[in-house]
């Protein structure tokens, strides 16, 4: 039985967000922010919808979490995201002082880890590879349909 407080559960919720993006013709990346074992914010890519290159899943979720907490800092929060954040999003995570980042699939072309964990806040813990296969498959399916 899957615990509703497990990394796998929360990553599945991020995958549901990614599917929403896919269904709207957006690059299928989804994110959820968790505090005290509860999802406090959700986001998926909306760059096409808003004509805004900054409307990445992580940015949407961070903004919603900040509003929910009435704070710009997410020191007790975990962000689950289906794809490794880009440098822009990693910068936002650093400013938010995120406690923990969990991502599914690596992004060898645009992911922040090309430059190292130093782009994040020094106290941010990073874990990756959670549900990597379904995260990657959704992206692969999306880009195959575009080519």
Backbone as a printed PyTorch tensor [residue, N CA C, xyz], in Angstrom:
tensor([[[  0.8400,  -1.1800,   0.0000],
         [  0.0000,   0.0000,   0.0000],
         [  0.8890,   1.2490,   0.0000]],

        [[  0.5240,   2.2080,  -0.7970],
         [  1.3020,   3.4360,  -0.9490],
         [  0.9230,   4.4380,   0.1370]],

        [[  1.9110,   4.8790,   0.9020],
         [  1.6620,   5.8810,   1.9420],
         [  1.4290,   7.2460,   1.3040]],

        [[  0.4640,   7.9870,   1.8370],
         [  0.1760,   9.3170,   1.2970],
         [  1.2290,  10.3390,   1.7360]],

        [[  2.2180,   9.9010,   2.4920],
         [  3.2840,  10.7990,   2.9200],
         [  4.6380,  10.3570,   2.3690]],

        [[  4.6310,   9.5570,   1.3220],
         [  5.8850,   9.0450,   0.7690],
         [  6.3480,   9.8850,  -0.4110]],

        [[  7.6350,   9.8240,  -0.6760],
         [  8.1820,  10.5150,  -1.8510],
         [  7.5000,  10.0400,  -3.1210]],

        [[  7.2320,   8.7470,  -3.1970],
         [  6.5830,   8.2000,  -4.3980],
         [  5.1860,   8.7980,  -4.5900]],

        [[  4.4280,   8.9010,  -3.5140],
         [  3.0920,   9.4840,  -3.5990],
         [  3.1620,  10.9240,  -4.1100]],

        [[  4.0280,  11.7190,  -3.5150],
         [  4.1070,  13.1210,  -3.9060],
         [  4.6270,  13.2750,  -5.3400]],

        [[  5.5350,  12.4020,  -5.7630],
         [  6.0090,  12.4700,  -7.1550],
         [  4.8860,  12.0610,  -8.1030]],

        [[  4.0500,  11.1270,  -7.7000],
         [  2.8920,  10.7820,  -8.5330],
         [  1.9670,  11.9890,  -8.6910]],

        [[  1.8420,  12.7800,  -7.6660],
         [  1.0290,  13.9970,  -7.7580],
         [  1.6610,  14.9900,  -8.7320]],

        [[  2.9910,  15.0860,  -8.7040],
         [  3.6930,  15.9460,  -9.6690],
         [  3.4850,  15.4250, -11.0890]],

        [[  3.4790,  14.1040, -11.2500],
         [  3.2220,  13.5170, -12.5660],
         [  1.8130,  13.8400, -13.0620]],

        [[  0.8560,  13.9020, -12.1630],
         [ -0.5050,  14.2990, -12.5620],
         [ -0.4980,  15.7290, -13.0940]],

        [[  0.2830,  16.5920, -12.4670],
         [  0.4200,  17.9590, -12.9630],
         [  1.0840,  17.9710, -14.3370]],

        [[  2.0970,  17.1370, -14.5060],
         [  2.7730,  17.0480, -15.8050],
         [  1.8080,  16.5890, -16.8890]],

        [[  0.9180,  15.6670, -16.5500],
         [ -0.0770,  15.2000, -17.5090],
         [ -1.0180,  16.3290, -17.9080]],

        [[ -1.3710,  17.1940, -16.9580],
         [ -2.2020,  18.3640, -17.2900],
         [ -1.4990,  19.2420, -18.3170]],

        [[ -0.2030,  19.4520, -18.1190],
         [  0.5680,  20.2410, -19.0830],
         [  0.5640,  19.5600, -20.4490]],

        [[  0.8090,  18.2670, -20.4670],
         [  0.8080,  17.4860, -21.7140],
         [ -0.5140,  17.6670, -22.4500]],

        [[ -1.6110,  17.5370, -21.7110],
         [ -2.9470,  17.6380, -22.3020],
         [ -3.2240,  19.0190, -22.8950]],

        [[ -2.5180,  20.0420, -22.4140],
         [ -2.6800,  21.4100, -22.9110],
         [ -1.6530,  21.7720, -23.9850]],

        [[ -0.8200,  20.7980, -24.3670],
         [  0.1980,  21.0710, -25.3720],
         [  1.4360,  21.7580, -24.8230]],

        [[  1.5870,  21.7660, -23.5200],
         [  2.7610,  22.3380, -22.8620],
         [  3.7980,  21.2370, -22.6450]],

        [[  5.0560,  21.6140, -22.5350],
         [  6.0820,  20.6380, -22.1650],
         [  5.6540,  20.0310, -20.8330]],

        [[  5.5360,  18.6920, -20.7650],
         [  4.9290,  18.0560, -19.5960],
         [  5.8410,  17.9580, -18.3780]],

        [[  5.8870,  19.0460, -17.6430],
         [  6.6030,  19.0790, -16.3800],
         [  5.6020,  19.4980, -15.3110]],

        [[  5.6200,  18.7720, -14.1990],
         [  4.7150,  19.0790, -13.1020],
         [  5.4670,  19.1600, -11.7940]],

        [[  4.8850,  19.8950, -10.8530],
         [  5.5270,  20.0980,  -9.5570],
         [  4.4870,  20.2250,  -8.4600]],

        [[  4.8630,  19.7900,  -7.2660],
         [  4.0710,  20.0490,  -6.0680],
         [  5.0210,  20.4750,  -4.9550]],

        [[  4.5280,  21.3540,  -4.0950],
         [  5.2800,  21.7710,  -2.9070],
         [  4.5830,  21.1700,  -1.7030]],

        [[  5.3810,  20.5510,  -0.8310],
         [  4.8630,  19.8580,   0.3380],
         [  5.4280,  20.4950,   1.6010]],

        [[  4.5460,  20.7280,   2.5590],
         [  4.9400,  21.2170,   3.8750],
         [  4.1880,  20.4060,   4.9160]],

        [[  4.8970,  19.8770,   5.8870],
         [  4.2860,  19.0740,   6.9520],
         [  3.4180,  17.9540,   6.3810]],

        [[  3.9520,  17.2900,   5.3690],
         [  3.2960,  16.1430,   4.7180],
         [  1.9860,  16.4830,   4.0350]],

        [[  1.7950,  17.7580,   3.6660],
         [  0.6030,  18.1590,   2.9230],
         [  1.0160,  18.9580,   1.6950]],

        [[  0.3250,  18.6990,   0.5960],
         [  0.5680,  19.4870,  -0.6120],
         [ -0.0450,  20.8630,  -0.3920]],

        [[  0.8090,  21.8870,  -0.4800],
         [  0.3180,  23.2550,  -0.2960],
         [  0.2720,  24.0230,  -1.6090]],

        [[  0.8840,  23.4680,  -2.6520],
         [  0.8820,  24.1480,  -3.9510],
         [  1.1480,  23.1470,  -5.0570]],

        [[  0.6000,  23.4490,  -6.2180],
         [  0.7800,  22.6290,  -7.4180],
         [  1.1260,  23.5470,  -8.5830]],

        [[  1.7990,  22.9800,  -9.5590],
         [  2.0910,  23.7510, -10.7570],
         [  2.4780,  22.8420, -11.9040]],

        [[  2.2310,  23.3140, -13.0960],
         [  2.7070,  22.6340, -14.2960],
         [  3.0900,  23.7160, -15.2960]],

        [[  3.8780,  23.3230, -16.2850],
         [  4.3220,  24.3050, -17.2690],
         [  3.1260,  25.0070, -17.8950]],

        [[  3.2160,  26.3270, -18.0040],
         [  2.1600,  27.1280, -18.6040],
         [  2.7600,  28.2280, -19.4730]],

        [[  3.9130,  27.9660, -20.0580],
         [  4.6040,  28.9850, -20.8530],
         [  3.8310,  29.3450, -22.1120]],

        [[  3.2070,  28.3750, -22.7260],
         [  2.4200,  28.6400, -23.9420],
         [  1.1340,  29.3810, -23.5860]],

        [[  0.4690,  28.9090, -22.5570],
         [ -0.8040,  29.5050, -22.1430],
         [ -0.6410,  30.9840, -21.7930]],

        [[  0.4030,  31.2980, -21.0400],
         [  0.6000,  32.6750, -20.5810],
         [  1.5310,  33.4880, -21.4740]],

        [[  2.0980,  32.8330, -22.4990],
         [  3.0910,  33.5060, -23.3520],
         [  4.1930,  34.1020, -22.4660]],

        [[  4.6550,  33.2940, -21.5310],
         [  5.6090,  33.7280, -20.5070],
         [  6.6430,  32.6300, -20.3120]],

        [[  7.8720,  32.9070, -20.7140],
         [  8.9160,  31.8860, -20.6300],
         [  9.2900,  31.5450, -19.1920]],

        [[  8.8540,  32.3410, -18.2310],
         [  9.1610,  32.0320, -16.8320],
         [  8.0900,  31.1740, -16.1670]],

        [[  7.0340,  30.8240, -16.8580],
         [  5.9320,  30.0720, -16.2600],
         [  6.2260,  28.5700, -16.2350]],

        [[  7.3900,  28.2270, -15.7070],
         [  7.7650,  26.8240, -15.5340],
         [  6.9910,  26.2520, -14.3490]],

        [[  6.8400,  24.9550, -14.3270],
         [  6.0970,  24.2800, -13.2600],
         [  6.6130,  24.6810, -11.8780]],

        [[  7.9280,  24.7200, -11.7370],
         [  8.5280,  25.0550, -10.4440],
         [  8.1760,  26.4740, -10.0190]],

        [[  8.2410,  27.4060, -10.9620],
         [  7.9650,  28.8090, -10.6520],
         [  6.5040,  28.9960, -10.2530]],

        [[  5.6100,  28.3290, -10.9690],
         [  4.1820,  28.4080, -10.6630],
         [  3.9310,  27.8520,  -9.2560]],

        [[  4.5340,  26.6970,  -8.9560],
         [  4.3420,  26.0670,  -7.6490],
         [  4.9730,  26.8970,  -6.5280]],

        [[  6.1550,  27.4650,  -6.7770],
         [  6.8060,  28.2900,  -5.7510],
         [  5.9720,  29.5150,  -5.4140]],

        [[  5.4450,  30.1600,  -6.4390],
         [  4.6110,  31.3440,  -6.2120],
         [  3.3710,  30.9770,  -5.4000]],

        [[  2.7200,  29.8820,  -5.7660],
         [  1.5250,  29.4490,  -5.0390],
         [  1.8610,  29.0900,  -3.5880]],

        [[  2.9940,  28.4270,  -3.3710],
         [  3.4030,  28.0570,  -2.0090],
         [  3.7010,  29.2980,  -1.1740]],

        [[  4.3520,  30.2650,  -1.7620],
         [  4.6590,  31.5090,  -1.0490],
         [  3.3840,  32.2300,  -0.6380]],

        [[  2.3940,  32.2330,  -1.5270],
         [  1.1110,  32.8580,  -1.2040],
         [  0.4120,  32.0900,  -0.0780]],

        [[  0.4540,  30.7620,  -0.1780],
         [ -0.1950,  29.9340,   0.8420],
         [  0.4110,  30.1830,   2.2150]],

        [[  1.7420,  30.2460,   2.2780],
         [  2.4530,  30.4220,   3.5460],
         [  2.5840,  31.8880,   3.9590]],

        [[  2.2550,  32.7860,   3.0390],
         [  2.4550,  34.2180,   3.2560],
         [  3.9090,  34.5070,   3.6300]],

        [[  4.8040,  33.8800,   2.8570],
         [  6.2370,  34.0260,   3.0990],
         [  6.9980,  33.7930,   1.8010]],

        [[  8.0790,  34.5140,   1.6240],
         [  8.9100,  34.2660,   0.4460],
         [  9.8760,  33.1050,   0.6680]],

        [[  9.9710,  32.6470,   1.8970],
         [ 10.8800,  31.5490,   2.2270],
         [ 10.1290,  30.2380,   2.3710]],

        [[ 10.7170,  29.1940,   1.8160],
         [ 10.1300,  27.8510,   1.8710],
         [ 11.0750,  26.9140,   2.6090]],

        [[ 11.5280,  27.3560,   3.7780],
         [ 12.5790,  26.6530,   4.5170],
         [ 12.1520,  25.2920,   5.0370]],

        [[ 10.8730,  25.0570,   5.2050],
         [ 10.3920,  23.7650,   5.6980],
         [  9.6250,  23.0010,   4.6290]],

        [[  9.9320,  23.2720,   3.3710],
         [  9.1750,  22.6840,   2.2590],
         [ 10.0450,  21.8000,   1.3750]],

        [[  9.3730,  20.8590,   0.7230],
         [  9.9880,  20.0100,  -0.2940],
         [  9.2850,  20.2730,  -1.6130]],

        [[ 10.0610,  20.4560,  -2.6620],
         [  9.5180,  20.5730,  -4.0130],
         [  9.7470,  19.2500,  -4.7240]],

        [[  8.6660,  18.6720,  -5.2200],
         [  8.7360,  17.4810,  -6.0700],
         [  8.4750,  17.9540,  -7.4850]],

        [[  9.3730,  17.6280,  -8.3970],
         [  9.2190,  18.0550,  -9.7880],
         [  9.6540,  16.9150, -10.7000]],

        [[  8.9560,  16.7550, -11.8020],
         [  9.1780,  15.5920, -12.6630],
         [ 10.4500,  15.6830, -13.4870]],

        [[ 10.9730,  16.8870, -13.6760],
         [ 12.1970,  17.0810, -14.4560],
         [ 13.1460,  17.9630, -13.6630]],

        [[ 14.4230,  17.6500, -13.7440],
         [ 15.4520,  18.4570, -13.0920],
         [ 15.2610,  19.9340, -13.4320]],

        [[ 15.2200,  20.7990, -12.4370],
         [ 15.0160,  22.2220, -12.7060],
         [ 16.1230,  22.8320, -13.5590]],

        [[ 15.7410,  23.8490, -14.3260],
         [ 16.7140,  24.6080, -15.1090],
         [ 17.4390,  25.5890, -14.1890]],

        [[ 18.3880,  26.3010, -14.7360],
         [ 19.1660,  27.2610, -13.9550],
         [ 18.2700,  28.3740, -13.3940]],

        [[ 17.3250,  28.8660, -14.1860],
         [ 16.4160,  29.9070, -13.7020],
         [ 15.6500,  29.4210, -12.4740]],

        [[ 15.0930,  28.2340, -12.5740],
         [ 14.3080,  27.7020, -11.4670],
         [ 15.1940,  27.3940, -10.2580]],

        [[ 16.3970,  26.9010, -10.4970],
         [ 17.3210,  26.6450,  -9.3910],
         [ 17.6370,  27.9410,  -8.6480]],

        [[ 17.7900,  29.0350,  -9.3780],
         [ 18.0160,  30.3270,  -8.7440],
         [ 16.8490,  30.7250,  -7.8590]],

        [[ 15.6310,  30.5210,  -8.3480],
         [ 14.4500,  30.8370,  -7.5480],
         [ 14.3850,  29.9520,  -6.3120]],

        [[ 14.7400,  28.6790,  -6.4670],
         [ 14.7500,  27.7700,  -5.3190],
         [ 15.7700,  28.2180,  -4.2830]],

        [[ 16.9050,  28.7240,  -4.7410],
         [ 17.9270,  29.2270,  -3.8220],
         [ 17.3990,  30.4190,  -3.0350]],

        [[ 16.7840,  31.3750,  -3.7360],
         [ 16.2500,  32.5550,  -3.0580],
         [ 15.1500,  32.1770,  -2.0740]],

        [[ 14.3730,  31.1410,  -2.3950],
         [ 13.3000,  30.6900,  -1.5140],
         [ 13.8280,  29.8890,  -0.3190]],

        [[ 15.0940,  29.5550,  -0.3490],
         [ 15.7380,  28.7640,   0.7120],
         [ 15.0100,  27.4370,   0.9340]],

        [[ 14.6640,  26.8020,  -0.1830],
         [ 13.9580,  25.5200,  -0.1450],
         [ 14.7450,  24.5050,   0.6780]],

        [[ 14.0370,  23.7550,   1.5160],
         [ 14.6810,  22.7480,   2.3530],
         [ 15.1310,  21.5350,   1.5420]],

        [[ 14.2540,  21.0700,   0.6350],
         [ 14.5420,  19.8090,  -0.0690],
         [ 13.9610,  19.8490,  -1.4670]],

        [[ 14.7310,  19.3320,  -2.4100],
         [ 14.3220,  19.2100,  -3.8040],
         [ 14.3790,  17.7430,  -4.1950]],

        [[ 13.2800,  17.2480,  -4.7630],
         [ 13.2130,  15.8700,  -5.2490],
         [ 12.7630,  15.9350,  -6.6960]],

        [[ 13.5790,  15.3930,  -7.6140],
         [ 13.1530,  15.3990,  -9.0110],
         [ 13.2490,  14.0260,  -9.6310]],

        [[ 12.4570,  13.8530, -10.6970],
         [ 12.3680,  12.5630, -11.3660],
         [ 13.4660,  12.3520, -12.3870]],

        [[ 13.2930,  12.9320, -13.5690],
         [ 14.2180,  12.7250, -14.6760],
         [ 15.2860,  13.8220, -14.7090]],

        [[ 16.4890,  13.4310, -15.0590],
         [ 17.5790,  14.3980, -15.2520],
         [ 17.3640,  15.1280, -16.5760]],

        [[ 17.8840,  16.3410, -16.6550],
         [ 17.8420,  17.1250, -17.8900],
         [ 19.2830,  17.4520, -18.2700]],

        [[ 19.8390,  16.6060, -19.1270],
         [ 21.2490,  16.7440, -19.4930],
         [ 21.5510,  18.0020, -20.2930]],

        [[ 20.5470,  18.5840, -20.9420],
         [ 20.7730,  19.7740, -21.7630],
         [ 20.6080,  21.0730, -20.9880]],

        [[ 19.5720,  21.1670, -20.1610],
         [ 19.2370,  22.4380, -19.5050],
         [ 19.1960,  22.3740, -17.9830]],

        [[ 19.4590,  21.2070, -17.4090],
         [ 19.3590,  21.0510, -15.9630],
         [ 20.4440,  21.7940, -15.1930]],

        [[ 20.0830,  22.2290, -13.9980],
         [ 21.0100,  23.0100, -13.1850],
         [ 22.2320,  22.2210, -12.7530]],

        [[ 22.1460,  20.8980, -12.6660],
         [ 23.2810,  20.0950, -12.1990],
         [ 24.4670,  20.1340, -13.1560]],

        [[ 24.2750,  20.6290, -14.3610],
         [ 25.4180,  20.8460, -15.2570],
         [ 26.3980,  21.8250, -14.6130]],

        [[ 25.8630,  22.6870, -13.7470],
         [ 26.6780,  23.7000, -13.0770],
         [ 26.9200,  23.3530, -11.6140]],

        [[ 26.2460,  22.3340, -11.1260],
         [ 26.4660,  21.8670,  -9.7670],
         [ 25.4310,  22.3610,  -8.7780]],

        [[ 25.3930,  21.6830,  -7.6720],
         [ 24.4320,  21.9640,  -6.6060],
         [ 24.6390,  23.3470,  -5.9980]],

        [[ 25.7560,  23.9640,  -6.2650],
         [ 26.0470,  25.2800,  -5.6800],
         [ 25.0520,  26.3580,  -6.1350]],

        [[ 24.2620,  26.0780,  -7.1730],
         [ 23.2400,  27.0350,  -7.6080],
         [ 22.0790,  27.1110,  -6.6170]],

        [[ 21.9350,  26.0870,  -5.7890],
         [ 20.8700,  26.0600,  -4.7950],
         [ 21.3560,  26.6670,  -3.4850]],

        [[ 20.4290,  26.8720,  -2.5630],
         [ 20.7970,  27.3150,  -1.2210],
         [ 21.6750,  26.2390,  -0.5810]],

        [[ 22.6770,  26.6250,   0.1810],
         [ 23.5970,  25.6340,   0.7630],
         [ 22.9200,  24.5670,   1.6240]],

        [[ 21.7740,  24.8860,   2.2210],
         [ 21.0930,  23.9110,   3.0820],
         [ 20.1030,  23.0280,   2.3360]],

        [[ 19.8590,  23.2980,   1.0650],
         [ 18.8990,  22.4970,   0.2990],
         [ 19.4480,  21.1010,   0.0520]],

        [[ 18.6630,  20.1160,   0.4380],
         [ 19.0040,  18.7180,   0.1620],
         [ 18.4020,  18.3220,  -1.1800]],

        [[ 19.1370,  17.5480,  -1.9610],
         [ 18.6840,  17.1560,  -3.3000],
         [ 18.6430,  15.6400,  -3.4050]],

        [[ 17.5280,  15.1470,  -3.9310],
         [ 17.3850,  13.7250,  -4.2330],
         [ 16.7750,  13.6140,  -5.6220]],

        [[ 17.1640,  12.5960,  -6.3600],
         [ 16.6760,  12.4930,  -7.7390],
         [ 16.4670,  11.0480,  -8.1320]],

        [[ 15.7890,  10.8730,  -9.2560],
         [ 15.5290,   9.5380,  -9.7810],
         [ 14.2140,   8.9370,  -9.3060]],

        [[ 13.3860,   9.7020,  -8.5800],
         [ 12.1050,   9.1860,  -8.1230],
         [ 11.1380,   9.1070,  -9.2970]],

        [[ 10.6340,   7.9130,  -9.5700],
         [  9.7360,   7.6550, -10.7000],
         [ 10.3280,   8.1950, -12.0010]],

        [[ 11.6170,   8.0230, -12.1510],
         [ 12.3260,   8.5470, -13.3160],
         [ 11.7530,   8.0320, -14.6320]],

        [[ 11.4270,   6.7610, -14.7050],
         [ 10.9550,   6.1850, -15.9690],
         [  9.6510,   6.8340, -16.4370]],

        [[  8.5990,   6.8820, -15.6140],
         [  7.3770,   7.5360, -16.1130],
         [  7.5610,   9.0330, -16.3790]],

        [[  8.4120,   9.6880, -15.6000],
         [  8.6810,  11.1120, -15.8470],
         [  9.3240,  11.2970, -17.2240]],

        [[ 10.3180,  10.4690, -17.5220],
         [ 11.0180,  10.5620, -18.8030],
         [ 10.1160,  10.1400, -19.9580]],

        [[  9.3210,   9.0930, -19.7640],
         [  8.4490,   8.6040, -20.8360],
         [  7.4350,   9.6560, -21.2730]],

        [[  6.8830,  10.3950, -20.3380],
         [  5.9180,  11.4370, -20.6770],
         [  6.5830,  12.5190, -21.5320]],

        [[  7.7870,  12.8930, -21.1730],
         [  8.5330,  13.8840, -21.9590],
         [  8.8740,  13.3550, -23.3500]],

        [[  9.3350,  12.1100, -23.4110],
         [  9.6970,  11.4940, -24.6880],
         [  8.4870,  11.4180, -25.6180]],

        [[  7.3530,  11.0010, -25.0800],
         [  6.1230,  10.9170, -25.8740],
         [  5.7340,  12.2900, -26.4020]],

        [[  5.8220,  13.3060, -25.5650],
         [  5.4740,  14.6500, -25.9560],
         [  6.3540,  15.1300, -27.1190]],

        [[  7.6720,  14.9850, -26.9760],
         [  8.5630,  15.5010, -28.0100],
         [  8.5050,  14.6910, -29.2970]],

        [[  8.2290,  13.4000, -29.2000],
         [  8.0310,  12.6020, -30.4160],
         [  6.8230,  13.0910, -31.2070]],

        [[  5.7780,  13.4900, -30.4950],
         [  4.5640,  13.9780, -31.1660],
         [  4.7900,  15.3320, -31.8350]],

        [[  5.7910,  16.0600, -31.4020],
         [  6.0890,  17.3850, -31.9580],
         [  7.0230,  17.3300, -33.1620]],

        [[  7.6590,  16.1980, -33.3600],
         [  8.6470,  16.0950, -34.4570],
         [  8.0430,  15.4920, -35.6840]]])
